């Protein structure tokens, strides 16, 4: 019978060999011109370092073995040798120049966002992304769509756990896309590894980046800056389509925007607003106030039975629209449409036993916006 340690060793070896195929120890080449340039630069510097390491360690071990004390070797005296001084100054200088030339070329290319075909403003919010296609009258929020049951270990986690959204950013294949990255609250960072694009989103500042994707598909990323309690729930999904599919998608989004404007003047019923508000709440509000309105006191107060949700509806609308300065309550006036603000306020006033029986209409929200614009 074999020793238990032998069996343990065989088991570990089996696990290692099976898992080894999934290990990656290098950067991925990516799918864009910039990401491939970064990968090529990385490999160039890597092989230069390998050559330097081989030369240095070969010389070091050769010296230690051949010139060891036991063989009676005596150290050479070349203190203040001009030739050696010049050699160990010139050689590193030439190595640095060999590294600087491709690095400078790559950096210039990374920051050249001129002559773009599509301009998109990317704004970070706690904890979602807002995309605005400049000049196209198309904008939307992208929220985490992983079910709460998976997050709380009440259901089996999906393939793209915490890396899936309700509205992906859509790009056309082969087009140069310029990103204008900023933030509405705290510092975020928009990062898509396959594009080699990572830009900090800083309130009051706009950072530029660009990409040109040559391969259709779905590409995923995340916020790469600690931005609060739900930093880990702020994924990025980019759907790169063919030109024809992108044009069809863009036309569809424009039609949706026009339809949403028409919904503002619609005569809504309480049931319709509550049904729509349920979806809006569970997309935009549950991370703070929780699914059943119980909140996370004291940072995020409960809405169930709260003075705001059961008090005058004008005050409730004002709180959702403008937020509460000095607290984590964000202003949703610029984040949601008139219809969605009216719907979520109506839902909060009639859910979890609040049962106020009243409603806020999109017209009420529009009047508030117009009053602020005067």
Order of alpha helices (4+ residues) and beta strands (2+ residues): alpha-alpha-alpha-beta-beta-beta-alpha-beta-beta-beta-beta-beta-beta-beta-alpha-alpha-alpha-alpha-alpha-alpha-alpha
